[in-house]
């Protein structure tokens, strides 16, 4: 029977897991800023509307076929940001693991000159 492996994201053990958790924390922080910060920013911009409808320069600005800017930021901007976050995650993880891992061709027994 194989050994049970325990992974604790709050107390990572080992250099590799510490680096992976650091990358996960960075990406989750950026996701939270985009997912919660953008709607909060739009809401705060609308607080100054004297009629109470939440109108601001974000709702008056029209782009891409007449859609209001605040709608585009939430509907399209957040989706694009998510895709960019996925790309950022892969780049950061590759960079973090590249610092600690030996390339496969440099490992002993893999080359032809160690006979």
C-alpha positions in Angstrom: 0.0 0.0 0.0 1.3 3.5 -0.8 2.1 6.1 1.7 -0.4 8.9 2.4 0.7 12.3 1.3 -0.5 15.3 3.3 -0.4 18.8 1.7 -1.1 21.8 3.9 -1.4 25.1 2.0 -1.1 27.1 5.2 2.1 25.4 6.4 3.9 24.1 3.2 6.8 21.7 3.8 9.7 21.6 1.4 11.1 24.2 -1.0 9.0 23.1 -4.0 5.7 23.3 -2.1 6.6 26.6 -0.6 7.2 28.1 -4.0 4.0 26.7 -5.4 2.0 28.0 -2.5 3.6 31.5 -3.0 2.5 31.5 -6.6 -1.0 30.4 -5.7 -1.2 33.2 -3.1 -0.2 35.8 -5.6 -2.7 34.7 -8.2 -5.5 34.4 -5.7 -4.8 37.9 -4.4 -4.9 39.3 -7.9 -8.1 37.4 -8.6 -9.7 38.8 -5.5 -8.7 42.3 -6.5 -10.3 41.9 -9.9 -13.4 40.0 -8.9 -14.3 42.2 -5.9 -12.3 45.4 -6.5 -13.7 46.2 -10.0 -17.4 46.0 -8.9 -16.7 47.9 -5.8 -14.9 50.6 -7.8 -17.9 50.9 -10.1 -20.3 51.0 -7.2 -18.2 53.7 -5.5 -18.2 55.8 -8.7 -22.0 55.8 -8.7 -22.4 57.0 -5.1 -22.2 60.7 -6.1 -25.3 60.5 -8.3 -27.8 63.0 -6.8 -30.8 61.0 -8.2 -29.6 57.8 -6.5 -29.4 55.7 -9.7 -25.7 55.1 -9.5 -24.9 57.1 -12.7 -21.3 58.1 -13.2 -18.8 58.6 -16.0 -18.6 54.8 -16.1 -22.2 54.5 -17.1 -22.2 57.5 -19.4 -19.2 56.4 -21.4 -20.2 54.2 -24.4 -17.8 51.8 -26.2 -18.0 48.8 -28.5 -21.4 49.1 -30.1 -23.0 51.5 -27.5 -22.4 49.3 -24.4 -21.7 51.3 -21.2 -18.1 51.1 -20.0 -19.1 49.6 -16.6 -20.9 46.7 -18.4 -17.9 46.1 -20.6 -15.5 46.1 -17.7 -17.5 43.5 -15.8 -18.6 41.3 -18.7 -15.5 41.3 -20.9 -12.8 42.9 -18.8 -13.1 40.4 -16.0 -13.1 37.5 -18.5 -10.0 38.7 -20.2 -8.4 39.3 -16.8 -9.1 35.7 -15.8 -7.4 34.4 -19.0 -4.4 36.7 -18.3 -4.3 35.4 -14.7 -4.1 31.8 -16.0 -1.2 32.8 -18.2 0.5 34.6 -15.3 0.1 31.5 -13.1 1.8 29.3 -15.6 4.7 31.8 -16.1 5.2 32.3 -12.4 5.0 28.6 -11.6 7.5 27.8 -14.3 9.9 30.5 -13.1 9.6 29.4 -9.5 10.2 25.7 -10.3 13.0 26.4 -12.8 15.1 27.8 -9.9 15.0 24.5 -7.9 14.7 21.7 -10.4 17.5 20.1 -12.4 16.8 19.8 -16.1 16.0 16.2 -17.2 19.0 16.1 -19.4 21.4 17.0 -16.6 20.4 14.2 -14.3 22.9 11.4 -13.7 22.3 8.3 -15.8 20.3 10.1 -18.5 23.2 11.0 -20.8 25.5 8.9 -22.9 28.8 10.0 -21.5 28.5 8.4 -18.0 29.3 4.9 -19.2 
